[in-house]
């Protein structure tokens, strides 16, 4: 899966370079280090400010070299706020931000202006689904439009999935996606603060807990442990790690986890850390699979 991710990133970068030829100089093309995310039929560009003058031509060029793309937008700010939304600027094609993304037999309707979605996590979502045993109860913190929950419901046989999120709009899309994917009976949606709900209403309910929001995951491990049946089960904790090399990212991720693991009486021997993807120069998203 890691090899596939690298291949995909290289392919997307080549696609962006091809669409930018004629809009940028050779010197600028050499500095075009960011790729492009394609969600459904919407392409999301990440362009430096120095390419401002060529952004519309790049967008039109992208639609020419990738006919399945019907909309091109530019991400003009980081993912922000507790709802994980990002500011997008329309550049070309139909004027809309809603699309349908498909992966591994699942369909997700999402408005990219109002809820977070990353196509780069598709193999990670499938990896987690493949780990779920029949009859498990799964608790998904920060569930968004339902990507992890629906993948699990479609490809595993859980007894129940609880999807928690503060973003009411994201959960409305989650409900639509549950219906589209015919998994409505398996998933319960709860709007509110995941840590509070897990530590009160859902104590001891789950066999497996997902913490897919790297900005908040570390602070949610204690609540996740409270939600496990008898305090035992699996926790999947996602983190961002700054590392000069991919090979040391896992070790650095474990170091970040160490104080929390010690405080909660969780041993390093029961933790496996893996790199999920690169998110920028010397920055990686890792997942710690914690056996509690």
Kinemage of the C-alpha trace (Angstrom):
@kinemage 1
@onewidth
@group {chain A} dominant
@subgroup {mainchain}
@vectorlist {calphas} color= white
{ca unk a 1} P 0.000 0.000 0.000
{ca unk a 2} L 2.877 2.378 0.736
{ca unk a 3} L 4.340 1.653 -2.706
{ca unk a 4} L 0.939 2.317 -4.281
{ca unk a 5} L 0.670 5.632 -2.430
{ca unk a 6} L 4.089 6.781 -3.677
{ca unk a 7} L 3.188 5.759 -7.234
{ca unk a 8} L -0.081 7.655 -6.992
{ca unk a 9} L 1.637 10.808 -5.713
{ca unk a 10} L 4.157 10.692 -8.578
{ca unk a 11} L 1.358 10.185 -11.111
{ca unk a 12} L -0.608 13.145 -9.746
{ca unk a 13} L 2.481 15.363 -9.785
{ca unk a 14} L 3.147 14.419 -13.429
{ca unk a 15} L -0.501 15.219 -14.216
{ca unk a 16} L -0.128 18.662 -12.656
{ca unk a 17} L 3.166 19.302 -14.467
{ca unk a 18} L 1.575 18.327 -17.782
{ca unk a 19} L -1.358 20.686 -17.233
{ca unk a 20} L 1.002 23.541 -16.254
{ca unk a 21} L 3.174 23.426 -19.376
{ca unk a 22} L 2.636 26.625 -21.313
{ca unk a 23} L 1.349 28.411 -18.219
{ca unk a 24} L 4.655 28.314 -16.330
{ca unk a 25} L 8.285 28.689 -17.278
{ca unk a 26} L 10.662 25.710 -17.103
{ca unk a 27} L 12.168 27.226 -13.957
{ca unk a 28} L 8.738 27.470 -12.335
{ca unk a 29} L 7.841 23.927 -13.391
{ca unk a 30} L 10.893 22.676 -11.516
{ca unk a 31} L 9.479 24.247 -8.343
{ca unk a 32} L 6.010 22.781 -8.839
{ca unk a 33} L 6.386 20.311 -5.980
{ca unk a 34} L 2.770 19.886 -4.939
{ca unk a 35} L 0.410 17.317 -6.437
{ca unk a 36} L -3.322 17.349 -6.971
{ca unk a 37} L -6.113 15.551 -5.136
{ca unk a 38} L -9.002 14.269 -7.220
{ca unk a 39} L -12.222 13.712 -5.257
{ca unk a 40} L -14.938 12.341 -7.494
{ca unk a 41} L -14.855 14.690 -10.484
{ca unk a 42} L -13.339 17.646 -8.583
{ca unk a 43} L -9.584 18.345 -8.666
{ca unk a 44} L -8.066 20.220 -5.725
{ca unk a 45} L -4.845 22.073 -6.526
{ca unk a 46} L -2.274 23.248 -4.005
{ca unk a 47} L -0.331 26.027 -5.687
{ca unk a 48} L 2.200 28.389 -4.178
{ca unk a 49} L 1.444 32.086 -4.345
{ca unk a 50} L 4.173 32.517 -6.972
{ca unk a 51} L 1.923 30.660 -9.433
{ca unk a 52} L -1.026 33.019 -8.865
{ca unk a 53} L -0.897 34.503 -12.370
{ca unk a 54} L -1.020 31.103 -14.045
{ca unk a 55} L -3.626 29.380 -11.868
{ca unk a 56} L -6.556 29.675 -14.295
{ca unk a 57} L -4.537 28.403 -17.254
{ca unk a 58} L -3.228 25.517 -15.126
{ca unk a 59} L -6.798 24.655 -14.124
{ca unk a 60} L -8.039 24.668 -17.725
{ca unk a 61} L -5.004 22.629 -18.751
{ca unk a 62} L -5.798 20.061 -16.085
{ca unk a 63} L -9.321 19.641 -17.444
{ca unk a 64} L -7.840 19.107 -20.909
{ca unk a 65} L -5.442 16.328 -19.789
{ca unk a 66} L -7.921 14.725 -17.355
{ca unk a 67} L -11.345 14.637 -19.039
{ca unk a 68} L -13.033 13.034 -16.019
{ca unk a 69} L -12.367 16.223 -14.039
{ca unk a 70} L -15.376 18.557 -14.286
{ca unk a 71} L -14.380 21.102 -11.621
{ca unk a 72} L -11.002 22.512 -10.567
{ca unk a 73} L -10.554 24.352 -7.263
{ca unk a 74} L -7.529 25.619 -5.364
{ca unk a 75} L -6.959 25.120 -1.664
{ca unk a 76} L -6.095 28.591 -0.363
{ca unk a 77} L -5.629 27.794 3.307
{ca unk a 78} L -4.911 24.911 5.654
{ca unk a 79} L -7.540 22.559 7.005
{ca unk a 80} L -8.848 24.474 9.994
{ca unk a 81} L -11.470 24.781 12.732
{ca unk a 82} L -12.983 21.982 14.788
{ca unk a 83} L -15.066 21.041 11.726
{ca unk a 84} L -11.935 20.426 9.590
{ca unk a 85} L -13.034 22.587 6.669
{ca unk a 86} L -10.722 24.162 4.113
{ca unk a 87} L -11.035 27.346 2.082
{ca unk a 88} L -11.356 26.592 -1.616
{ca unk a 89} L -11.200 28.926 -4.603
{ca unk a 90} L -13.060 27.941 -7.790
{ca unk a 91} L -10.828 28.025 -10.880
{ca unk a 92} L -12.484 26.169 -13.767
{ca unk a 93} L -15.364 23.958 -14.870
{ca unk a 94} L -18.794 23.750 -13.283
{ca unk a 95} L -19.288 26.038 -10.298
{ca unk a 96} L -19.902 23.563 -7.466
{ca unk a 97} L -18.091 21.937 -4.565
{ca unk a 98} L -20.243 18.819 -4.135
{ca unk a 99} L -19.288 15.531 -5.755
{ca unk a 100} L -19.551 11.750 -5.407
{ca unk a 101} L -16.323 9.859 -4.699
{ca unk a 102} L -16.046 6.097 -5.180
{ca unk a 103} L -13.569 3.641 -3.670
{ca unk a 104} L -13.631 -0.100 -2.947
{ca unk a 105} L -17.338 -0.389 -3.730
{ca unk a 106} L -18.307 2.549 -1.489
{ca unk a 107} L -19.778 5.882 -2.560
{ca unk a 108} L -19.396 9.132 -0.631
{ca unk a 109} L -21.324 12.304 -1.379
{ca unk a 110} L -19.353 15.243 0.008
{ca unk a 111} L -19.340 19.033 -0.176
{ca unk a 112} L -15.638 19.876 -0.028
{ca unk a 113} L -16.373 23.367 1.263
{ca unk a 114} L -18.312 22.081 4.263
{ca unk a 115} L -16.707 18.773 5.269
{ca unk a 116} L -13.245 17.227 5.068
{ca unk a 117} L -12.415 14.385 2.701
{ca unk a 118} L -9.076 12.929 1.573
{ca unk a 119} L -8.832 10.408 -1.274
{ca unk a 120} L -5.274 9.638 -0.117
{ca unk a 121} L -6.636 7.600 2.803
{ca unk a 122} L -8.560 5.095 0.688
{ca unk a 123} L -6.159 2.191 1.262
{ca unk a 124} L -5.924 3.019 4.959
{ca unk a 125} L -9.703 2.891 5.266
{ca unk a 126} L -9.707 -0.516 3.583
{ca unk a 127} L -6.833 -1.719 5.797
{ca unk a 128} L -8.803 -0.922 8.928
{ca unk a 129} L -11.949 -2.570 7.552
{ca unk a 130} L -9.966 -5.743 6.870
{ca unk a 131} L -8.861 -5.855 10.526
{ca unk a 132} L -12.408 -5.826 11.939
{ca unk a 133} L -13.636 -9.237 13.103
{ca unk a 134} L -17.288 -10.340 12.818
{ca unk a 135} L -19.420 -9.069 15.689
{ca unk a 136} L -17.129 -6.218 16.739
{ca unk a 137} L -18.542 -2.937 17.978
{ca unk a 138} L -16.596 -0.034 16.461
{ca unk a 139} L -16.461 3.547 17.718
{ca unk a 140} L -15.345 6.181 15.206
{ca unk a 141} L -14.332 9.541 16.682
{ca unk a 142} L -14.411 12.490 14.206
{ca unk a 143} L -16.334 10.436 11.630
{ca unk a 144} L -17.024 13.213 9.108
{ca unk a 145} L -19.058 12.089 6.082
{ca unk a 146} L -18.591 8.461 7.114
{ca unk a 147} L -15.615 7.192 5.112
{ca unk a 148} L -14.122 4.826 7.716
{ca unk a 149} L -17.480 3.770 9.167
{ca unk a 150} L -19.075 2.950 5.828
{ca unk a 151} L -15.982 1.106 4.581
{ca unk a 152} L -16.103 -1.076 7.704
{ca unk a 153} L -19.860 -1.622 7.427
{ca unk a 154} L -19.534 -2.655 3.764
{ca unk a 155} L -16.482 -4.908 4.012
{ca unk a 156} L -16.656 -6.367 7.535
{ca unk a 157} L -19.448 -7.705 9.723
{ca unk a 158} L -19.538 -5.432 12.799
{ca unk a 159} L -22.390 -5.692 15.255
{ca unk a 160} L -22.584 -1.903 15.530
{ca unk a 161} L -20.695 1.232 14.509
{ca unk a 162} L -20.994 4.512 16.392
{ca unk a 163} L -19.991 7.571 14.336
{ca unk a 164} L -19.318 10.733 16.344
{ca unk a 165} L -18.724 14.245 15.019
{ca unk a 166} L -19.322 17.882 15.950
{ca unk a 167} L -20.033 18.934 12.370
{ca unk a 168} L -23.780 18.598 11.800
{ca unk a 169} L -23.401 19.169 8.064
{ca unk a 170} L -20.832 16.370 7.793
{ca unk a 171} L -23.170 14.037 9.678
{ca unk a 172} L -26.030 14.928 7.331
{ca unk a 173} L -23.847 13.793 4.449
{ca unk a 174} L -22.931 10.719 6.525
{ca unk a 175} L -26.639 9.874 6.804
{ca unk a 176} L -27.083 10.257 3.030
{ca unk a 177} L -24.034 8.064 2.426
{ca unk a 178} L -25.337 5.406 4.823
{ca unk a 179} L -28.485 5.162 2.709
{ca unk a 180} L -26.630 5.129 -0.612
{ca unk a 181} L -24.345 2.333 0.602
{ca unk a 182} L -27.203 0.401 2.273
{ca unk a 183} L -25.582 0.336 5.711
{ca unk a 184} L -28.032 2.576 7.568
{ca unk a 185} L -29.035 -0.161 10.017
{ca unk a 186} L -25.432 -0.821 11.072
{ca unk a 187} L -24.354 2.744 11.917
{ca unk a 188} L -25.581 5.105 14.628
{ca unk a 189} L -24.783 8.792 14.187
{ca unk a 190} L -24.163 10.976 17.248
{ca unk a 191} L -23.506 14.712 16.999
{ca unk a 192} L -21.359 16.140 19.772
{ca unk a 193} L -17.944 16.163 21.393
{ca unk a 194} L -16.461 12.703 20.865
{ca unk a 195} L -14.341 12.695 24.029
{ca unk a 196} L -17.266 13.621 26.254
{ca unk a 197} L -19.650 11.140 24.638
{ca unk a 198} L -17.138 8.284 24.738
{ca unk a 199} L -16.352 8.981 28.397
{ca unk a 200} L -20.006 9.100 29.470
{ca unk a 201} L -22.635 7.568 27.210
{ca unk a 202} L -20.440 4.971 25.485
{ca unk a 203} L -18.212 3.666 28.294
{ca unk a 204} L -17.253 0.022 27.741
{ca unk a 205} L -19.163 -0.367 24.485
{ca unk a 206} L -16.477 -0.914 21.852
{ca unk a 207} L -13.978 -3.523 20.716
{ca unk a 208} L -12.206 -1.058 18.435
{ca unk a 209} L -11.866 2.743 18.454
{ca unk a 210} L -10.731 4.958 15.576
{ca unk a 211} L -9.071 8.337 16.184
{ca unk a 212} L -8.611 9.564 12.585
{ca unk a 213} L -8.112 13.277 13.342
{ca unk a 214} L -4.361 13.780 13.914
{ca unk a 215} L -4.748 17.188 15.555
{ca unk a 216} L -6.922 15.756 18.357
{ca unk a 217} L -6.102 12.045 18.427
{ca unk a 218} L -3.356 12.145 21.057
{ca unk a 219} L -5.638 13.921 23.523
{ca unk a 220} L -8.426 11.425 22.838
{ca unk a 221} L -6.632 8.171 23.712
{ca unk a 222} L -7.820 8.227 27.325
{ca unk a 223} L -11.461 8.637 26.277
{ca unk a 224} L -10.951 5.894 23.694
{ca unk a 225} L -9.684 3.516 26.372
{ca unk a 226} L -12.739 4.270 28.535
{ca unk a 227} L -14.930 3.268 25.591
{ca unk a 228} L -13.294 -0.166 25.214
{ca unk a 229} L -15.023 -3.164 26.750
{ca unk a 230} L -13.267 -3.824 30.046
{ca unk a 231} L -10.615 -1.336 28.936
{ca unk a 232} L -9.315 -3.843 26.381
{ca unk a 233} L -9.383 -3.754 22.599
{ca unk a 234} L -7.787 -1.868 19.703
{ca unk a 235} L -7.220 1.851 19.298
{ca unk a 236} L -6.089 3.282 15.960
{ca unk a 237} L -4.461 6.646 16.650
{ca unk a 238} L -3.407 8.907 13.754
{ca unk a 239} L -0.648 11.509 14.161
{ca unk a 240} L 1.366 13.959 12.083
{ca unk a 241} L 5.135 13.572 12.496
{ca unk a 242} L 7.947 15.811 11.284
{ca unk a 243} L 10.866 13.678 10.154
{ca unk a 244} L 13.776 14.154 7.787
{ca unk a 245} L 13.372 10.543 6.628
{ca unk a 246} L 10.383 8.275 6.141
{ca unk a 247} L 12.286 5.466 7.861
{ca unk a 248} L 12.405 7.365 11.186
{ca unk a 249} L 8.817 8.648 11.167
{ca unk a 250} L 7.448 5.606 13.012
{ca unk a 251} L 10.052 5.877 15.768
{ca unk a 252} L 9.267 9.573 16.218
{ca unk a 253} L 5.558 8.809 16.294
{ca unk a 254} L 6.088 6.289 19.074
{ca unk a 255} L 8.129 8.877 20.997
{ca unk a 256} L 5.212 11.315 20.819
{ca unk a 257} L 2.889 8.622 22.120
{ca unk a 258} L 5.172 7.492 24.961
{ca unk a 259} L 4.014 9.868 27.765
{ca unk a 260} L 0.342 9.116 27.090
{ca unk a 261} L 0.944 5.379 26.881
{ca unk a 262} L 2.814 5.425 30.179
{ca unk a 263} L 0.115 7.450 31.914
{ca unk a 264} L -2.583 5.008 30.754
{ca unk a 265} L -0.536 1.864 31.570
{ca unk a 266} L -0.211 0.897 27.902
{ca unk a 267} L 3.071 -0.766 26.947
{ca unk a 268} L 5.161 -0.002 23.856
{ca unk a 269} L 5.281 -3.722 23.067
{ca unk a 270} L 1.575 -3.610 22.188
{ca unk a 271} L 1.894 -0.717 19.739
{ca unk a 272} L 2.649 -0.958 16.025
{ca unk a 273} L 3.287 2.290 14.163
{ca unk a 274} L 3.157 2.572 10.379
{ca unk a 275} L 3.466 5.414 7.889
{ca unk a 276} L 0.162 6.099 6.152
{ca unk a 277} L 1.285 8.823 3.737
{ca unk a 278} L 3.508 11.809 3.165
{ca unk a 279} L 1.691 15.113 3.730
{ca unk a 280} L 4.521 17.460 2.730
{ca unk a 281} L 8.303 17.838 2.764
{ca unk a 282} L 9.618 15.993 5.840
{ca unk a 283} L 6.097 15.532 7.217
{ca unk a 284} L 4.191 12.264 7.514
{ca unk a 285} L 0.888 10.930 8.753
{ca unk a 286} L 1.362 7.789 10.831
{ca unk a 287} L -1.055 5.376 12.456
{ca unk a 288} L -0.386 3.737 15.805
{ca unk a 289} L -2.313 0.494 16.238
{ca unk a 290} L -2.553 0.218 20.009
{ca unk a 291} L -3.607 -3.030 21.681
{ca unk a 292} L -5.025 -2.120 25.079
